[in-house]
Amino acid sequence: MGLTSALRIGQSALTASQLGVQVTGNNMANVATPGYARRSLLLSPLESADPSARFQPGNGVGPESLSRVIDEAVVARLRGQIAREREANQTLQSLSNLEATLGELSDTGLTTQLTSFFGAWSDRSTLVANDGVVVQQAQTLVSSIQRMRDDLVQQRVQTEALLDDLVPRVDDLLEQVASINQNVTRAQVAGGDTASLQDQRDRVLEELAGLIDIDTVERASGATDIYVGSTPMVLAGQSRGIELNRQSVDGRVEIALRVRADGTQLPVRSGQGGALIAARDNAVGGTIDQLDQLAAELIFQANKIHATATGPDGLREATSQLRMPPDDRLLPINSPTNPSTADLPFEITNGSFLVHVQAPGSTTNEATRITVDLDGLADDGSAGTLNDTSLEAIRQALDSVEGLNADFTPDGRLRVRGEGGASFSFSEDSSGLLGAIGMNAFFEGSSADDIAVRADLAADPSLLQVGRIGVDGEFRENAAALDMANLQDLGFEALGGRGFNTFWTSVAGNIGAQTDAAITNAEASAVVRESIEAQRAAVSGVSLDEEAINLVTYQQAYQGAARFIATVDQLQQELLAIF
């Protein structure tokens, strides 16, 4: 080994030390850079050119690798936790807004309005309140229900607007990952540095994980594939895209995230996107459905009572709220092919009702039973609705009663009128038909969307009926009002056996409980995310103290190599001086 070889050893030491200083400086420069993974330089001794030769001390030092210090398992856990935290925060925000919309703890809450409505009927039955108070309280209740539904629908619209903004951002992030994958693959083939590109990709993946739940698979080429569930979204350098799809199913608008390339529906359950979809469909959408359910049952039960209510002078005319085209009137009421009744939220069952007719000047009434055959059996006993009652059959039966005229209005509503000054009323409706079609109704509509006090009743509260003909044929002045007031204490099958107040208190209480749980979940998610970030920082983060030690080490190594080269140079000069 000669002095020239010694110079090469010194040169390798200088080069390695310079590289070490650069790596250390780059780490220190990026100490505050989000998502930066520190670089680690690994040096190794260079082997002698002729390992078989005796007395070969080595060939110096050289860099073996320059790599990112990162724990992929920790990074994967962090992405998953970011998705859960963003989901928890979005869920909390949605539930908090929903709870505020319900406002159940305020004086204007729906439970309070229901109590006031039934209280007005109770007061009317004891003559404490007049007809106008009852109608006014009903209109206040209707306004509260409609306003609440409008607010809930608006919250659902706002949720969809957030999704409309989120999806393009997700699509852009997928494109970014695909582009970075291409650059990483090219750099890796060329033997270039890919660390900065990988840092950039990790930052994009973290943001993406916060929006939708993703899984990643690393390729040997350095590219990262992205999956949502088992559906590929990015394959190497190609993004398959994402889109928000809306479609109408049974009259309801359903939304879903789909792969733009082939329309595959994505099972997004986590991240902000998953939380928004769940809030729209379950929290907000479910509450709208429950409000509609409550309103529908309130309409039905109130109309059942008011349909058989009357005053001392009876009714001169009564018209249904349900409009039915001529073709549908001939179909059995319980036929699944009858469009007018198939989707009716009010239950009509096999039964009957009485119609009482009182002739002018008479003090007694004649009762006639109208059969509503909806047993689902044909005349021969076989299953089928062919021989069951149609609305036209009901009209004919009423029209055949002496003193009554029954027909359909031009807009398709069943109308009953007394003839020759006769009055009439209904009672004992075991079928629910009169309430379901809104005959002599108190409310109009079929849900929270269109509930209203009957228009002519709202304009003239004196049309309110509070009495009823009893089973003995005698008129009872406040029977219907008492039945209305007692609705508050009854349970209904459509509401799961609960009453109106209990049902809605349960709905509001469930939202409150979910909100409390969401607060806890959001706080816990933040703590877990911070813990995983600390684990990542312990592995990948830059420690200025550690880097300072490395800097001193490389500095001293550089100084030692420089002194070594100077010594070798001096020896060469002395050797040349001899010759």
FIMAR-176819 format. One record per residue: residue in one letter; x, y, z of N, C-alpha, C, O, CB in turn. Coordinates in steps of 0.05 Angstrom, whole numbers, plus 5000, padded with zeros to 4 digits. Glycine has a CB too. Example, Ala and Ser with C-alpha at 12.3 -4.5 7.8 and 13.67 -1.06 7.14 Angstrom:
<ropas>
a526448865156524649105156526449345156528549345169522649115181 s525749555142527349795143525850015157526850235161528249885114 
</ropas>
This chain:
<ropas>
m501749765000500050005000501850255000503650275017498150005025 g501350444982502950674980501550924991499250915000503750724952 l503051144989501851394998499551484982497651614992504051614998 t499451404956497151474939494651344949492551474950497651394910 s494851094957492550954969491651084995489251105001493250654974 a493551185010492851325035491351575029489451645044495451385051 l492151715007490651955000487751894993485952044999492052104977 r487451654979484651584971483051514996480651574997484751334953 i484351395016482851345041482051615054479751635063484651185061 g483851805054483152065066480952195051479152325062485652235067 q481152185024479052305007476252185013474352325015479752274977 s476151915016473551785022472551875049470151905053473851475022 a474351925068473452015094472352295092470352365105475852005114 l473652465077472652745073469952735060468052875068474552905056 t469652575039467152565024464852455042462652565042467352374999 a465452245057463352135075462652335097460252365104464451875088 s464552475107463952675128462352905117460453005130466652785141 q463052995093461553205080458553125076456753275082462753285053 l458252875067455452775063454052755089451652825091455552495049 g455452665110454152655136453352925146451152955158456052525156 v454953135142454253405150451853505134450053635145456653595145 q451753435108449453515092446853385102444753515104449953445062 v446953125107444552985117443653095144441353145148445152685120 t445653145161444953265187443753535184441753605198447453275206 g444953695167443853975162441053965151439354125158445754125144 n440653775132437953755121435853675142433653785143437953555098 n436653495160434853415182434253655200431953695207436053185198 m436253805207435854035225434254255211432654385224438654145233 a434554285185433054485170430054415170428354595168434054515142 n429454155170426654065169425453985195423553835196426453835149 v426654085217425654005243422754085247421353945262427354135265 a421854295235419054385238417254325214415054415212418954685244 t418354175195416754105170414753885176415553665184418654025147 p412153935172410153725178410553485160410953515136407253835174 g410453245172410653005157413452925148413752725134408953025133 y415453085156418153015147419252785164419052775188420053265151 a420352585150421652355163424652395161425752425139420752085150 r425952395184428852455183430352245167429552015164429952455212 r432652335156434352165139436552045156437652175174435552315115 s437151805150439351665165441451575145440851435126438251425181 l443951655150446251585133447751355146448551375169448151825128 l448051135131449450905141452150885126452150855102447850645138 l454350895141457050875129458050595134457450465154458951085141 s459750505115461050245119463850255107464350405089459350015104 p465650095118468450095108468549975079467149785073470249935126 l470250095064470749995036472849785037474949805050471550225017 e472349565023474149345023476649405006476549574988472749085012 s478749275012481249304997480949204968479349024963483649165011 a482449334951482349244923483248964919482348814901483949434905 d485148874936486248604934486148484962488048494977489148604923 p483848354968483548244995485648025002486147975025480848134999 s486847904981488747694986491547794994493247655004489047514962 a491948054989494648174995494948205025493048255039495048444981 r497448175034498048195062498248495070499048665054500648045070 f497548545094497748815106496149025090497249235084500648885107 q493648955085491849155072489949255094488149115102490249025048 p490249505103488649605125485749675116484049715133489849855137 g485149695091482549765081482749975059484950055051480849875104 n480450055050480350245027478850495034477950645016479150115003 g478450545060477050795068474150735076473550515085477150995046 v472550935073469750925082467951025060468751195044469251085108 g465450915058463651015038460750985048460250835067463950855012 p458851135036456051115044454750855034454950795010454451355034 e453550705052452150455044449250515037448250395018452350245067 s447950695052445150755046444451025058445551115078443250535056 l442451155045441251395056438251355055437051335034442151665039 s437051325078434251235079432551415098433651555116434050945088 r429951405093428051525112427751345136427451105133425351585098 v427751475159427251315184424251325189423151525197428951435208 i422951105185420051095187419050815195420250615186418751185161 d416950805211415650555218413050545203411150685211415350525250 e412850385183410450375166408050285182405750375176410850185143 a408350115202406150025218404950255234402450285236406949795237 v406750425245405750655260404350855241402250965249408150795275 v405450895218404251075198401450975190399651135188406051105173 a401250715186398550605179396550645201394250715196398850305172 r397450605226395750645249394950935251392651005258397050555275 l396751115245396151405246394051485226392251635232398751565242 r394351375202392351445181389551345190387551485187393151315154 g389451105200386850995210385751165232383351215233387250715219 q387451265250386451425272385651705263383751815274388551445294 i387051805243386152065232383352045220381752215224388152165210 a382851815206380251775195378151765217375951875215380151515179 r378751615239376851595261376351865275374151925283377751385281 e378552015278378252275291376552465274374752605285380952405297 r377052485248375452655231372552565231370752735230376652665203 e372152305231369452195232368052285258365752365258369451895230 a369552255280368352325307367752625308365552695318370352245329 n369452785298368953075299366653155282364953325290371553235290 q366453045258364253105240361553005251359553135250364652985212 t361652765263359252655276358352835299355952885302359752365286 l360252925315359553105337358253365327356253455338362053165354 q359453475306358353725295355453675284353753845289360153825272 s355053455270352353405259350353355281348153465280352453155241 l351053205301349253155323348653395340346353435349350352925341 s350653565344350253815359348353995344346554115356352953965363 n348654015318346754175302343954065303341954205304347754195273 l343753795302341153665303339853705330337453765331341553365298 e341353695351340253735378339254015381337154065393342453675400 a340754205370339854485371337354525354335554685362342054675361 t337054385332334654415315332254315330330054435328335054255289 l332554095344330253985359329454165382327054205387330953705370 g331354285396330754475417328854375438327054515447329754725405 e329154115445327153995462327054105490325054085504327653695463 l329254225499329354335526328254625528328054735549332254335536 s327454735505326355005505323354995507322054785506327155155479 d322155235512319255255514317855205488315455165487318455525525 t319355215466318055175440318554895429318054835406319155375420 g319554715446320054435438317454295430315354375439321454285460 l317754095414315353955403313753825426311253825425316153745383 t315053715446313653585468311853795482309653735490315553455487 t312954035486311454245499308954325482306854365492313154495503 q309354335455307154405437305054185437302654255436308254455409 l305853935438303953715439302253725464299853695464305353445436 t303653785487302253805512300154025512297953995522304253845535 s300954255500299154485499296754415481294554505486300554735488 f297254275459295154205440292954025454290654075453296254055415 f293953815467292053635481290753775505288453715511293453375489 g292253955517291154105539288854285530286954325545293254275553 a289054395506286954565495284354405491282154505496287854695469 w284654155482282353985478281153915506278653905508283153725464 s282853875525281753815552280254055563278054025575284153745572 d281354295559279954535567277254575552275354665563281654785563 r277254495527274854525511272654335521270354395521275354475481 s273454095530271553905539270153995565267953905571272853635544 t271454175580270254275604269354565601268654705620272254265627 l269354655575268454925568270255145579269455385579265654975578 v272655075588274555285596275655435572276055675574276955155612 a275955295550276955415525274755395504273055215505279555285515 n274855575484272855565463274155435438276455355438271855845456 d272555415417273555285392275955425380277755295370271255285371 g275955695382278155845370280755785383282855775370277556145372 v280755745410283255675424284355405415286755385411282755675455 v282555215412283454945403284654965375286854855370281054755402 v283355105357284355125329286955275329288755205314282255265311 q287155495345289655655345291955485356294155495345289255905363 q291455325377293555165388294454945368296754875366292655035414 a292454845353293054645332294854775310296754645301290554535320 q294255015303295855155282298655205292300555185277294455415274 t298855275318301555315330303155055329305555055322301355415359 l301854835336303154575335304054505306306254415302301354355346 v302254545287302854495259305254655250306954555236300354545241 s305254905258307455085250310154985261312154995248306955375259 s310054895286312454785299313454545284315854515279311954725328 i311654365277312354115263313554185236315654075228309953925260 q312154355221313154425194315854575195317654525179311054595179 r316054755214318554905217320954715224323154745213318355125238 m320354535242322454345249323254165226325654115221321554165273 r321254085210321953915187323554075167325453975155319453805175 d322754325162324254495144327154525153328954525137322854775141 d327554565179330254595190331854345186334154345180330154675219 l330554115191331853855187332653805158334853715152330153625198 v330753875140331353845112333654025104335353945088328853905095 q333654265114335854455108338554345118340554375105335254735120 q338554225142340954105152341853875134344253845130340554005181 r339953725124340753505106341953625080343853515069338353325099 v340753845070341853975046344654075051346454045034339954205038 q345154195075347754285082349754065084352054085076347754445108 t348853835094350653595096351453505068353753435063349253375111 e349453505050350053425022351953625009353653554993347453405006 a351653885016353454085005356354035014358254074998352554375013 l356653955039359353885048360553645033362853645026359353825078 l358853455027359753225010360353314982362353224970357553015009 d358853504971359453604944362153744944363553734923357253804936 d362953874966365554004967367753794972370053824963365554214988 l367153584988369153394996369953214973372353154970368053225018 v368153124956368752924935370753034915372652884909366152854921 p370553284905372653374887375453384900377453334887371953654877 r375453454926378053454940379253174942381653134938377753574968 v377552974948378452694948379552614921381652494918376152504957 d378052684900378852624873381552744866383252614854376752714852 d381952994875384553134870386752994885388952964874384353424878 l386352914910388352774925389152504913391452424913387452734954 l387152364902387752114888389552164864391352004859385151974880 e388952374849390552444826393452514835395352434822389352674811 q393652654858396352724867397952474875400352454868396152904892 v396652284888398052034895399051894870401251794868396251854912 a397251874850397951744825400351884812402151744802395551734805 s400352144812402552294800405152254815407252214803401952594799 i404952254841407452214858408451924853410851884852406852264888 n406651734851407451464845409151444820411151304819405051274843 q408351584799409851594774412651704779414651594769408351754753 n412751924793415352054798417151874815419551864810414952324812 v416051744835417551564853418751334836421051254839415851454876 t417051214819417950984803420251064784422150924782415550874787 r419951304771422051394753424651454769426751374760421151644738 a424351584792426751644808428151394818430551384819426051824831 q426551194825427750944836429150794814431350684819425550764848 v428050794790429350664767431950794760433950674754427550654743 a431951064762434351224756436351234779438551344776433651504748 g435651114802437451114824437451384839439351434854440251044816 g435451544835435351804848434151794876433351584885433852004831 d434052024889432952044916429852054914428752224900434052294931 t428551874929425551874930424451954957422051964960424551594923 a426152014976425252075003423352315004421252295017427652125021 s424052524990422352764991419652704978417552804987423752994976 l419652554956417152474943415452304962413052334963417652324917 q416752124977415251954996414152115019411852065028417151735007 d415652315028414552495048412052645038410052665052416652705057 q412252735014410052885001407552694999405352785004410852994974 r408052454990405852264987404652195014402152165016406852004974 d406252165035405152105062403352335071401252285084407352065082 r404152585066402452805074399752805059397652855071403853075068 v399852735033397352715018395652485028393152515030397952674988 l396852265035395352035045394052095072391851995077397151785047 e395452245088394252325114391752485110389752445123396352475132 e391852685092389552845087387252685075384952715082390253085068 l388052505057386052325044384752145065382352105064387352165022 a386352035083385251865104383152005121381351885132387451745121 g383552265125381652415141378952455127376952515140382852685148 l378952425101376452465085374952205080372552195083377152595059 i376351995073375051725069376951515081379451555082374451675039 d375851295089377551075100378950935077377650835058375850875116 i381550915079383150795057385050585068385750595092384751015042 d385850405051387950215057390050245035389450305012386949915057 t392550215042394750255023396449995021396749845040396550485031 v397449954997399249724991401649824976401449954955397749494975 e404049774988406549864976407549674955407649434960408749914998 r408249774931409349604910412449604911413649784923408349704882 a413649404899416549384898417649624882419949704886417449124885 s416049734864417049954847417050224863418050424853415249984823 g416050214888415850454904413150594903412650774918417950644895 a411350504884408750624882406950514905407450294915407450564855 t404950674912403050594933400250574921399250774910403050794957 d399050344923396250304914394350374936395050334960395750014904 i392050484929390050564949387550404944386650374921389450874947 y386350304966383850154964381850274984382650375005384349854970 v379350274977377150324996375650064999374249974980375250564985 g375949935022374949665025376649485007379149475010371949645017 s375449344989376949184970376949304942377849174922375748904968 t375949554939375749684913378249854908378750034924373249854912 p379749804887382049974881381350244872379550284855383849834861 m382750444883382250724875384650844860384350994841381650894899 v387050764868389550844854391150594850391850454870391151064870 l391850534826393650314819396050424806396050514783392150104801 a398350414820400850524810400450814803399950984820401850364786 g400750884777400651164768397951234757397751434742402651214748 q395851084763393151144752391051164774390750984790392350924731 s389651384773387351424792384751354777384351434754387251714802 r383051194791380551114778378251314784376051294773379650834789 g378851514801376951734805374751664824374151434830375851824779 i373351874834371151834852369052044846369652264837372051864882 e366451974850364252164845362052114865361851894876363252124816 l360352314868358052294885355552254868354952414850357652554903 n354252034873351851954856349351994872349151924895352151664847 r347352114859344652144870342651984852342752004828343852444872 q340851834865338751704850336251674867336451664892339751424841 s333951674854331451664868330551364870330451224850329251824853 v330051284895329151014900326651024917326651114940331350844915 d324450934905321850944919321151224929320151254951321750744942 g321751424913321051694920323051834938322552064946318351694932 r325151694946327151814963329751844948330551664932327551634989 v331152054953333752104940335951974957336352044980334352404936 e337351784945339551644959342151734946342351774922339251344957 i344151764963346851854953348851644960348551494980347652124965 a350951624944353051434949355551524934355451664914352251144939 l357851454945360451504932361051264913360751034921362751554952 r361851324889362351124869365051164855366051394855360151104848 v366150954845368550974828367751084801365950984788369950694824 r368951304793368251434768368751254744367351274724369651694765 a370751084746371650924723369550714715369050664692374250794728 d368250594736366350374729363750384745362050214742367650114733 g363350584762360850614777360650434802358450424814358650554759 t362750304809362650134833362050304858363450504863365249974837 q360150224874359450364899361550314920362350084924356650294909 l362450524934364550494953363350474981361550624988366450744952 p364350284997363450255025364850455044366350365061363849965034 v364350705041365650905057364250925084361951005086365751185043 r365650855105364350855132365951025152364951075174364250565142 s368251105145369851265164370751525151370051575128372351095174 g372351675166373251935155370852135155368652065162374351905128 q371452375147369352575146367152495126364752545132370552845138 g367852375103365852295084363952095095361552115091367252185059 g365051885109363251685121361451805142359051735143364951465133 a362451995158360752125178358552295166356352295176362552305196 l359152435144357152595130354952425119352552485121358452765108 i355652195106353652025095351951905117349451895114354951795078 a353251815139351651705161349851915174347551855181353551595183 a350752165176349152375188346752435170344552465179350752625192 r347252445144345052505125342952285125340552345126346152535097 d343852035125341951815122340751725149338351655150343351575109 n342351735170341451615196340551835215338251845223343651455208 a342452005224341752205244339652395235337552415246344352355253 v340352545213338452745203336152615188333752665194339852945184 g336752435170334652305154332852135172330352135168335852125133 g333951995192332351835210330552005227328251925232334151665228 t331452235235329752415251327552535235325252555245331452645263 i328052595209325852685191323752465189321352515190326952755163 d324652215185322751995183321151965208318751915207324251725177 q322451995231320951965257319052195261316852155272322951955280 l319752435252317952665254315552615235313252675243319352925247 d316052515212313852445193312052235205309552245203314952355166 q313352035218311851815231310051925253307651845255313751605242 l311052105269309552225291307152385279304952365288311252405308 a307752555259305752725247303552555234301152615236306952915226 a304352345220302352175206300552045226298052035222303851955190 e301651945249299951825269298152025283295851965289301651675290 l299152265287297552485299295152555280292952585289299252735304 i295752575254293652635235291552415235289152475236294852665206 f292452165234290651945232288851925257286451895255292151685229 q290151935281288551895305286652135310284352085318290451875330 a287552375305285852605308283552595288281252665295287452875305 n284152515263282052505243280052285248277652305242283252475215 k281052055260279151835267277051935286274751875284280751605279 i277952095306276052195326274252405314271852405317277652315350 h275452595299273852815288271952715266269852835261275653035277 a272652495253270952385232268252295244266152325231272252145218 t268252205269265752115282264752325301262852265316266251845296 a265852565300264952775318262752935304262552935279267252965325 t261053055320258853215309257953415329258853415352256553035300 g256153595321254953785339252053715344251053515334255154065328 p250653875360247853815366246153795341244153655341246754015385 d246753945321245153955297246153765275245053765253245054235286 g248253615281249353425261250753575238251153815239247053265249 l251553415218253053525195251153545171249353385168255453345188 r251553745156250053775131251653675107250553585087249254075127 e254353695110256053605088258753525100259753655118256353825066 a260053325089262753245096264153145072263052995055262653025119 t266653225069268253155045270953035055272153135074268653395026 s271852835041274452705048276752875039276453045021274652425036 q279052835051281552975043282952815021284352925004283453015067 l282652545021283952375001282652424974280152404971283752085009 r284252474954283352494926284052234911286252134913284652744912 m282052124897282451874884281451884855279151954851281051644899 p283151824836282351824807280151614803279951424818284751774789 p278651654781276351464776277251174775275751004786275051544750 d279451114762280250834760280950714787280250474792282750804741 d282150864805282850764831280450714849280550544867284850954845 r278250864844275850834861274650554858273250454876273851044854 l275150424835273950164830275649934841274749714843273550124800 l278150004848279949794859279449754888278749954902282949874853 p279849514899279549474928281449654943283749704934280149174935 i280549754965282149944981284749824990286849964992280550045005 n284749564996287149425006288749294984290549144990286349225026 s288049354958289549234936292349354934292649604934288049264910 p294449194932297149304929297549454903299449594899299249084932 t295649414884295849544858294249804857293949924836294949354836 n293049884880291550134881293450354888294250384912289150114902 p294250524869296250734875295350934896297051044910296850884850 s292750974899291851174918292051094947292151264964288951244911 t292050834952292050734979294550564986295050505010289650584985 a296050474966298250294970300350424989301450285006299550214944 d300850684985302950815001301650995023303051165035304750984983 l299150955028297851115049298951045076298950805083294751075048 p299851245092301051175118299051105139299751045162302751415127 f296451115132294351055152293250775147292750705124292151275150 e292850635168291950355166288850335164287450445181292950185190 i287950205144285050145141284749845143285949695128283950265113 t282949755161282649475166279849385161278049545156283549415195 n279449125162276849005159275049095183275849065206277048695158 g272649195177270949285198268449415187267449335166272449485216 s267449625202265049755193264750025207266350085226262549585198 f262850185200262250425214259250485212257850375194263850665204 l258150645230255350725229255051005218256651175223254150705258 v252851045203252151305194249351365205247451205201252251335163 h249151585219246551665232245251885215246652085209246951755261 v242751855208241352065192238952155209237351995219240451945164 q238652415211236452535225234852705206235852905195237452695250 a232252635203230552785185229853055197229853085221227952625178 p229153255180228353515190226053495210224053365204227653705167 g226253635232224153635252224053395270222553385289221553665239 s225753185264225752945281227652975304229653125301226452705264 t227152845326228952845349230552585351232052555370227352895375 t230052405333231452155333233052115307232552255287229551915337 n234851935307236451875283236251585276235951415293239351965287 e236651535251236651255241239551185235240951315220234851225215 a240450955247243150865243243350645222241750455223244350775270 t245250665204245750465184248650385185250450555186244950565155 r249150125186251950025187252949985159251749845142252049755203 i255250095154256650065128259049875132260849935148257650345117 t258949655118261049455121263449525104263249605081259949175113 v265849495115268349535101269749265100271249195119270149765115 d269349115078270448845076273248865065273748895041268648675057 l275148835083278048835075279448605087281748625098279349105083 d278148365086279348125099281347985082282547795090277147935107 g281648075057283647955039282847675030284547515022286247935053 l280247615030279247355021277147394999275447575001278047195045 a277347224979275347234958272747094968272646984990276347084933 d270647114952268047004960268246704964266646584979266047064939 d270146564950270346274953272246194976272845964979271346154927 g273246404991274946345014277846345008279546325026274146085025 s278646364982281446374975282646644981281146844982281846294945 a285246654984286646914989286547094965286947004942289546864998 g285947344969285847534948284047774955282347744972284847404922 t284547994942283048244948280948304928279748524929284948474951 l280548124908278748184886275948264895274748444883278647954867 n274948134915272148184924272048364948269948394961270847924931 d274248494955274248674978273148954970272749004946277148714990 t272649114990271149364986272849574972275249614978270249475013 s271649714953272849944940271650194951269550184964272549924909 l272850424944271650674953269050734939267250864949273650904949 e268850634914266350664899264150504913261850594914266650574870 a264750274924262750114939261850264964259550254971263949834946 i263750404977263050555000261150784992259150845006265550675014 r261750914970260051134960257251034955255251154962261251254935 q257050804941254450684935252850614960250450664962254750444917 a254350504980252950435005251850675019249650675030254850275023 l253450895019252551145032250251265016248351375028254851335035 d250551264990248451384974245751244976243651364971249451394944 s245850984983243350834985241950885012239650795015243950534982 v243251025030242051085056239951305052240651505039244151165077 e237551265062235451465058236251725072237051725095232851365069 g236051945057236752205068239552295062240352515069236352205097 l241152125048243952185042244352185012243052044997245851985055 n246252355004247152354976250252344977251552504990246252604960 a251352144963254252114963255352114935254251974918255151844978 d257352274930258552284903261552364906262552394928257052484885 f262852394883265652474883265752754872264452824852267452284866 t267352924884267753194874269453184849270652974843269153374896 p269553394833271153394809274053324813275453224796270953664795 d275153384837277953324843278253054856280452984866279253534860 g276152884857276352604865275952554895276852354905278952504858 r274752734909274352694938271452594943269552694931274852964954 l271152404962268552304969267052514985268052615005268852034985 r264652574976262952774989260352654997259052514982262553024970 v259452715022256852615032255252865040256253035054257252415056 r252652875031250953105038248252995047247252795038250653285013 g247053145065244353085074242353185053242653405043243753195101 e240253035048238253115028235753215042234953115063237552875010 g234553415030232053525041232153625069230253605084229953315040 g234553745076234853855102235653655124235753725147232353985111 a236153405116236953205135239853265144241453375129236752925123 s240453185169243253195179244252915184242652725186243353375205 f246852885188247952615192250452635209251552855214248552485165 s251452405217253952385231254952095230253351915223253752485261 f257452055237258551785236259351695265259651865282261051765218 s259551435269260451335295261451045292261050925271258151345316 e262750955313263650675315265150575290264450365279261250495320 d267150725282268750645258270950455267273050545275269950895243 s270450205264272450005272274549955250276549825254271149745280 s273950055226275750005203277950215200279950165188274149995177 g277450455212279250675208279050805181280750985175282050585212 l277050725165276850835138276351135138277651285123274550695123 l274551225155273751515155276151685162276551895150271451565174 g277651605182279951765190282151755169283551955164281051665216 a282451525156284651485136284151655111286051765100284951195128 i281651675103281051835079280552125086280152295068278651715063 g280452185112280152465120277252565118276852795111281952645105 m275352395123272552485122271952645147272452565170270652235121 n270852895144270353075166272953105183272853095207268052965184 a275153145169277753135182278253385200277053585197279953115161 f280153345218281253575233283853675220284253915217281753495263 f285553485212288053555199287953475169286453295161290453405213 e289453625153290053545126292853435125294453465144289753795107 g293453295103296153205098296552915108294752785117298153375112 s299052825105299752545112302352525126303152305134299652365088 s303852745130306452735143307153015153305553195151308652635123 a309553045165310353305175310853495152310853745157312953275191 d311153395128311653575106309153735098309353965089312653415082 d306753615101304353745091302153765112299853825105303353605066 i302753705137300653715158299554005159301154195158301853625185 a296954025163295654285166292954245179291754035176295454435138 v291954455192289254445201287454475176288054635159288654675222 r285254325176283454335153282754625146282054785163280854175158 a283054695120282954975112280455125121280655335132283254985082 d278055005116275655145124275355155154274055345164273255015111 l276454955168276254965197278155175209277455315228277054685209 a280455205196282355425205281155695200281555875216285055395190 a279655725178278355975172275856035190275256265195277555985143 d274555815198272055845214272155635236271055415232269555815196 p273255705259273455515282270755405291270655205305274855635304 s268555545284265955445293265255175280263355045289263755655287 l266755095259266254845246267354605263266954375256267454835219 l268854675285269954465302267654295314265754405323271754585324 q268054035313266053855325267253725350269453625349265253625304 v265753735372266753635397264953425410265653295430267153855417 g262553375398260753175409260652925392262152895373257953295411 r258952725401258852475386256252335393255152365415261252295392 i255252175374252952005380254051755394255751615384251451925354 g252951695418253851465433252651205423251051205404253151495462 v253450975435252450715427249450685432248050525419253950495442 d248350855449245550845455243951035436241551065439244950925483 g245451155417244151335398243751615409242651785394241551225390 e244551675433244251945445246752115440248952015439243751915475 f246352375436248552555431249852635457248552705477247552815416 r252552625458254152705481255852945473257552925454255852465492 e255453165486256453425477259553435476260653555457255453635495 n260953315495263853345496265353085492267753075499264653475522 a264052875482265252615479267752615461269852505469263252415469 a267552745438269852755420272152915431274452845428269052875393 a271553145445273653305457275153145479277553165481272453565469 l273652995494274952825515276752615502278952565512272952695533 d275852495480277452295467279952425455282152305456275852155444 m279752665445282052805434284052855457286452805453281253075421 a283152955480284953005502286252755512288552755520283353145525 n284752525512285852275522287852145503289251965511283552085526 l288052245478290052145460292852165472294652005466289952285433 q293352375488295952425499296852195517299252155520295952685515 d295052045528295751835547295651555535296151355549293851845571 l295051535509294951275496297551205482299051385475292651275476 g297950945478300150855462299150745436296950645434301750635478 f300850765415299950695388302050505376304450535379299650945371 e300950305362302750105350304750225330307050145329301049885336 a303750425315305550555296307850705309309850755296303950755279 l307650765335309750905349311050715369312250795389308651145365 g310950455363312250255380310850225407312150165427315050335384 g308250265408306750245433307050485451306050485474307750005448 r308350695442308650935458306651155449305551145427311551045455 g306251345468304551575462306151785447308551755442303351685487 f304851995439306152205423308452335438310652355428304052425415 n307952425463310052555478312352365485314652435482308852665504 t311652125493313651925500315351855475317851835478312451675511 f314051825453315551765428317551985421319851925416313651725405 w316652235422318452455414320552505435322852575428316852705408 t319852475460321852505481324052295478326452355482320552475510 s323252055470325251845465327051915441329451865442323851575459 v325852025420327452115396329452325405331852295399325652225374 a328552525418330352745427332452645447334752725446328752975439 g331552465465333452365485335552195472337852195481331952195505 n334852045451336851885437338852055423341251995423335451695417 i337952275411339852465399341652585420344052615415338252685384 g340552655443342252765464344352565473346652635478340552855487 a343452315477345352105485347552065465349952025471343951845491 q346752065439348752035418350752265418353152235412347352015390 t349752515423351452745424353452725447355852785443349853005427 d352552635470354352605493356552395486358852425492352852515518 a355652175474357551965466359552065445361851995445356051715455 a358552235427360252355406362452535418364652545409358552505385 i361652685439363652855453365852685464368252755460362253025475 t365152475478367152295490368852165468371252145471365752085507 n367552085447369051955425370952145412373252065405367051835405 a370152385407371852585394374252645412376552665402370352845388 e373852675438376052735456377952495458380352535457374952795484 a376852255459378552015460380151975434382451905435376851765466 s378852035412380152005386382552195384384652125373378252055363 a382252435394384352635393386752545410389052575402383452905403 v386152425434388252335451389852105438392252095439387052235478 v388351915426389651685413391351785389393551685386387551485404 r390251965374391752075351394352205360396452165348390052265335 e394152365381396552505392398552295401400952335398395852695415 s397652075414399451865423400951735400403351685401397951665439 i399451675378400751545355402651745341404751665332398551445335 e401851995340403652195329406252215345408452245333402352475327 a406052185371408452195388410151945382412651965382407652195418 q408951715377410451475370411851525343414151445340408651235369 r410451635324411751685298414051885301416151855289409751795278 a413652095318415752295322418152175335420452245329414652525338 a417651975353419951845367421651685347424051655351418951655388 v420351595326421851435306422851615283425151605275420051215294 s421051785272421651935248422252225252423352355235419351915229 g421652325276422052615281424952685284426652515290420552695305 v425552935280428253045283428753135311427253305322428753275262 s430853035324431753125350434153305346436253215337432352885369 l433853555353436153745349438553665366440753705358435254035356 d438053565390440353475407441853245393444353245392439353385435 e440353045383441652825370443052915345445252815339439552605363 e441753095329443053185305445553355311447453355296441053345288 a445453505333447853655341450153475347452453535340447153835366 i449653255360451753065366452852945340455352915337450752835384 n450952875321451952775295453652975281455552915268449552695278 l452753235283454253445269457053465280458953495264452753705272 v457353455306460053465318461653225310464053255305459753485350 t460352995309461752745302462852765273465252705268459952505304 y461152855255462052885227464153105224466053075208459652935208 q463853315240465853535239468553425248470653485235464953765257 q468553275270471153175279472252975260474752955256470753045307 a470552815248471452615228472752765204474752685193469152435218 y471452985196472453135174475153265181477053255165470453365165 q475353375205477953495214480053285215482353335208477553625241 g479353045225481352825226482252745199484652695195480252585241 a480352725180481152645153482852855140484852795126478552595135 a482253115145483953325134486753315145488653355130482653605140 r486953265171489653245184491152995172493553015168489453215215 f489752785168490952545157492052605129494252525122488952315156 i490452735112491352805085493752995086495652965070489052935069 a493653175105495953365107498453215115500653275105495353575128 t498253015132500552855141501652695117504052685113499752665164 v499752565102500652405079501952595058503952515046498252255066 d500952825055502153015036504953095044506753115028500353265033 q505253135071507953205081509952985076512253035069507753275110 l508952735079510752505075511552485045513752425039509352245084 q509552545028510252535000512252754993514052704977507652574983 q511952995004513853214998516653135008518653184994512953465012 e516853005031519452925042520652715024523152705019519252825071 l518952525014519952314997520952424971523052334961517752104992 l519552624960520452744935523052904939524652924921518252934924 a523353014962525753174968528253004968530453094962525453324995 i527952744976530252564977531352514949533752494944529452294990 f529352494930530152444902530652694887531352694864528052284888 
</ropas>
